[in-house]
């Protein structure tokens, strides 16, 4: 899986949230394993 595919996958899963300078990660949706 390349970087672009990974980013699309994570966006689809709702892992990224918009931010002023790009995006950030919703830490409540990060797996702890």
N, C-alpha and C positions, 0 to 999 in steps of 0.2 A: 504494500500500500504506500503510495507516495504522499507527500505532504498535502497537496491540493485535495486528494481523495479523503484523507484523514480529516481535514478541516470541514469539508462538505458533510462527512459522516457525523462529526460532532455537532455541527449546526443543526442537522436533521434531528438529532437526539435531544436538542435543547440545552446543550452544555455551554454554549456561548451566549453572552448578553451584550447588546450594544453598549459602547462607551464613547466618550468624546473623541478619543484618539485611536479608535479601532474597535476592539472587543475585549471582554474580560470573561472569566469563567465563574459560573455559579457554584460556589463551594459546597452548597447543600446537595448538589447533584453529582459530586465526585465520589467515586467508589473508594472505600477504605481498605481494600485488600491488596 
